[in-house]
Every structure is written in structure tokens, then in C-alpha cells.
């Protein structure tokens, strides 16, 4: 009788842990998709800024005061 109760307890814990692993796996998957998207956005911004430094520092388009 004690062994059956012990086995049931272990099975319940295992089922709970299995569900938790599934949930965490989904969270990691969503986070990875977001990281990939943000990486892509950063690369696009780097390309944009690299082509026109005045986007980041508008003063680069201005003439110095002595001209």
C-alpha cells in the first residue's frame, strides 16, 4: 500500500514537471523569436546609420560657424 502511494506521488510530480518543461520550452521559443527579430532590426539600423551618419548626429550636416 505504501509503495502504491509513493508511486502515485512520484507520477504526479513527474507529470507536473513534464508540464513545466513544456511551458518553459514555449517561453524559450518565443524569446528566441523575439531575439531574432530584434537582431534583424539592429542590423537594419546599423545599415541605415552607416549610410548616413547625420541620422544619429544632425550636427554633421551643419557647416562649422567659421564658414
Secondary structure as GFF3:
##gff-version 3
##sequence-region A 1 67
A	DSSP	alpha_helix	2	51	.	.	.	ID=ss1
A	DSSP	three_ten_helix	53	55	.	.	.	ID=ss2
A	DSSP	three_ten_helix	58	61	.	.	.	ID=ss3
###
